[in-house]
Amino acid sequence: MTVQQDDLIKGTVDLHYHSGPSPFPRRLDPAESARHYDEHGFKAVAYKSHHHNTVMDILSIKKSVLDNLQVRVFGGIAPNGLVGGLNPRAVEMCLRMGGKVVWFPTISSPSHLEYHQHGGSFPQATMQLRDEAPNPVFGEDGKLKPEVYDIIQLIKEEDAILAAGHMSPPEIAAVFKAAREAGVEKLLVLHPEFVVNMTENEARELAQQGAFIEHEVGMYGRDRPDWPIERLVNWIKAVGVEHTTLGSDTGQATAPLPADIFGKVAHQLVDNGVPEPDVRRMLSDNPGSLLNL
């Protein structure tokens, strides 16, 4: 059966998709996800996991699935507890085997743990797992840990993307500063309005220093009163189209399919005054530049 493609989102690059397998309930496995993105005309997708190196998922289906598709599929790693925390060896293997994104601590970052402790909504594991231990980038002396610099150097060597994960604004600012000084050019802030609690001014300052600010259509496209499309429009105006990317952050068992949620939010942005070329830039050109596409 031929899938009807939405021209507005054709060529989209999603840097933030949670495929299975995962301790968290997921909707599609890597092969199913790749076929979905391909059928709907996406240019590329990066699979993200809070728990493991997703490059292995991708390499395991390269010959049987991915070589027959047009969409490009990339992986990466988030240095949380299940890969040893801020573990340069785990990051090194991921990047040397083709990984393109290092998401600094997400579910193990102090800001995420604080969010969770105060009742914040987030997926839960379907099995018993030990709680994540705090995984700060700062040492007891208040300076960035040596392993942070090791990871930054690896990112530089492999021309990968340094994504801020769920770190707090002070942690992000310090890591990005060290990364820029090391020559890392691809910097990405994730959902500043969720967990991270970054202000528009803080995001604008990082953007002016070369970072992209990613917003998640999976949050804005579910008709939640606390995530109105006007909020996203205001963020885009505050930071600038040239500094903004749109990811899905979907893949959860109850989440809409990526093409559906991207299409819904993209058209809502146009309906709310964002020109179509600007929407396409945030969907495709900006995130694609981080992958050298």
C-alpha positions in Angstrom: 0.0 0.0 0.0 1.3 3.4 -1.0 1.7 5.9 1.9 0.5 9.4 1.3 3.4 11.8 2.1 3.0 15.2 3.5 5.0 17.6 1.4 5.5 20.1 4.2 7.5 17.5 6.3 9.2 15.7 3.4 12.9 15.7 3.9 12.6 16.2 7.7 15.6 15.2 9.9 14.5 13.9 13.3 17.5 14.0 15.7 15.4 12.7 18.7 13.5 9.4 18.3 13.2 6.7 21.0 13.0 3.4 19.2 12.9 0.0 21.1 14.3 -2.1 22.6 14.3 -0.2 25.9 13.4 -0.7 29.6 10.8 1.9 28.9 7.7 0.9 26.8 8.3 1.7 23.2 6.0 1.7 20.1 8.3 0.6 17.3 11.6 -1.4 17.1 14.5 -0.1 15.0 13.4 -1.8 11.8 9.8 -0.7 12.1 10.9 2.9 12.9 13.2 3.1 9.9 10.4 1.8 7.5 8.0 4.4 8.9 10.4 7.3 8.4 11.3 6.0 4.9 7.7 5.6 3.8 6.9 9.2 4.8 9.9 10.8 3.0 12.1 11.7 5.9 15.7 12.4 5.1 17.3 11.1 8.3 16.6 10.1 11.9 18.8 9.6 15.0 17.8 6.9 17.5 18.2 7.9 21.1 18.2 5.7 24.2 18.6 6.7 27.8 20.0 3.3 28.5 22.3 2.0 25.7 24.4 2.8 22.7 21.9 2.8 19.8 24.6 2.3 17.1 24.5 -1.4 17.8 20.7 -1.5 17.1 21.3 0.2 13.7 24.3 -1.9 12.6 22.3 -5.1 13.4 19.7 -4.2 10.7 21.9 -2.4 8.2 22.1 -5.2 5.6 18.7 -6.7 6.1 16.7 -3.4 6.3 18.5 -0.1 6.0 20.5 -0.8 2.8 17.1 -1.1 1.1 15.8 2.3 2.3 16.4 5.9 1.4 16.2 7.3 4.9 19.6 7.7 6.7 19.6 6.3 10.3 22.1 7.3 12.9 22.8 6.4 16.5 24.5 7.7 19.6 24.9 7.4 23.3 23.7 9.0 26.5 26.3 8.5 29.3 23.9 7.6 32.0 24.3 4.9 34.7 23.7 1.8 32.5 26.8 2.6 30.3 28.9 3.6 33.3 28.0 7.3 33.5 30.5 9.8 32.1 32.4 6.9 30.6 34.8 8.0 27.8 35.4 4.3 26.8 31.7 3.8 26.1 31.5 7.0 24.2 34.7 6.2 22.2 33.3 2.8 21.0 30.0 4.3 20.0 31.6 7.1 18.0 34.3 5.0 16.4 31.5 2.6 15.2 29.6 5.4 13.5 27.7 7.1 16.3 26.8 10.7 15.6 25.3 12.1 18.8 26.5 12.2 22.4 23.6 13.2 24.6 25.1 14.3 27.9 23.4 12.9 31.0 19.6 12.6 30.7 17.8 10.5 33.3 20.9 10.6 35.5 21.5 14.3 35.5 20.9 16.0 38.8 18.3 18.3 37.2 16.3 15.3 35.9 16.5 13.5 39.2 15.2 16.6 40.9 12.4 16.9 38.4 11.5 13.2 39.0 11.6 13.6 42.8 9.1 16.4 42.6 6.6 14.3 40.7 7.5 15.2 37.1 5.9 12.9 34.5 8.3 10.6 32.7 8.2 7.0 31.4 8.8 4.2 33.9 10.7 1.0 33.3 8.7 -2.2 32.8 11.2 -4.2 35.0 12.9 -3.6 38.3 16.1 -1.5 37.8 18.3 0.2 40.3 17.6 3.9 40.6 19.9 6.2 38.6 22.6 7.8 40.7 23.3 11.5 40.3 25.7 12.0 37.4 26.9 15.6 37.5 29.5 17.0 35.2 31.0 19.1 38.0 33.4 17.6 40.5 33.5 18.5 44.2 35.8 21.3 43.4 33.1 22.9 41.2 35.1 22.4 38.0 34.2 20.1 35.1 35.3 16.5 35.7 38.3 15.3 33.7 36.2 12.7 31.9 34.0 15.5 30.5 37.0 16.9 28.7 37.9 13.3 27.4 34.4 13.0 26.0 34.5 16.4 24.4 37.8 15.5 22.7 36.2 12.3 21.3 33.3 14.3 20.0 35.7 16.7 18.3 37.7 13.9 16.7 34.7 12.3 15.2 32.9 15.5 14.3 29.8 14.4 16.3 27.0 16.3 17.9 27.3 17.3 21.5 23.7 17.4 22.9 23.0 18.9 26.3 20.8 16.0 27.5 18.8 17.0 30.6 21.5 19.0 32.3 20.8 22.3 34.1 21.5 25.6 32.4 24.8 26.2 34.4 26.0 22.7 33.5 25.1 23.2 29.8 26.9 26.6 29.7 30.1 25.1 31.2 30.1 22.1 29.0 29.4 24.1 25.8 32.1 26.6 26.7 34.7 23.8 27.1 33.5 22.2 23.9 33.8 25.4 21.9 37.3 26.0 23.3 38.2 22.4 22.1 36.8 23.1 18.6 33.5 21.3 18.8 31.1 23.1 16.4 27.9 21.0 16.7 26.1 21.9 19.9 22.4 21.1 20.6 20.1 22.1 23.5 17.1 19.7 24.0 13.6 20.9 25.1 14.7 23.9 27.1 11.2 24.3 28.4 11.0 20.7 29.8 13.2 19.4 32.7 16.1 21.7 31.7 14.1 24.9 32.7 16.1 27.2 30.6 15.0 30.8 30.0 14.6 32.3 26.6 17.5 34.7 27.4 19.8 31.8 28.3 18.8 29.9 25.2 19.3 33.0 23.0 22.8 33.5 24.5 23.8 29.9 23.7 22.3 30.2 20.2 24.3 33.3 19.6 27.4 31.3 20.5 26.6 28.7 17.9 24.2 26.2 19.5 20.9 25.0 18.1 17.9 24.9 20.3 15.7 21.9 19.7 12.0 21.8 20.5 9.9 18.6 20.5 6.8 18.3 18.4 5.9 15.3 20.5 5.1 17.7 23.3 3.3 20.4 21.3 1.2 18.1 19.1 -1.0 16.4 21.7 -3.4 19.2 22.4 -2.3 19.7 26.0 -3.3 23.0 27.5 0.2 23.5 29.0 1.8 23.0 25.6 0.0 25.4 23.3 1.4 25.9 19.8 1.6 29.6 20.6 4.3 28.8 23.2 6.4 27.2 20.5 5.9 30.1 18.2 7.1 32.5 20.9 10.2 30.4 21.5 11.0 30.4 17.7 10.6 34.2 17.7 12.8 34.6 20.8 15.7 32.5 19.6 15.3 32.8 15.8 14.5 30.3 13.1 18.2 30.1 12.1 19.0 28.7 15.6 16.0 26.4 16.0 15.5 22.7 15.2 12.4 20.5 15.6 12.7 16.9 16.9 10.0 14.4 17.7 11.0 13.0 21.1 8.4 10.3 20.4 8.6 6.5 20.3 6.9 6.0 23.7 4.3 3.2 23.6 1.4 5.7 23.7 2.9 8.4 21.5 1.7 9.3 18.0 3.7 8.1 15.1 6.5 10.6 14.0 5.0 11.5 10.7 1.6 12.2 12.2 2.9 14.4 15.0 5.4 16.3 12.8 2.7 16.9 10.2 0.3 18.2 12.8 2.7 20.6 14.4 4.2 21.8 11.1 0.8 22.8 9.8 -0.1 24.4 13.1 3.0 26.5 12.9 2.1 27.7 9.4 -1.5 28.4 10.5 0.0 30.6 13.3 2.1 32.7 11.0 5.4 30.9 10.6 6.3 30.9 6.9 6.6 27.5 5.2 10.3 28.0 4.3 11.1 28.7 7.9 9.2 25.5 9.0 11.2 23.5 6.5 14.4 25.0 7.6 13.8 24.0 11.2 12.6 20.5 10.2 15.3 19.7 7.6 18.1 22.2 6.9 19.1 23.1 10.5 19.2 19.5 11.9 20.6 18.2 8.7 23.6 20.5 8.9 24.5 18.9 12.2 24.7 15.5 10.4 26.5 17.0 7.4 23.6 16.2 5.1 
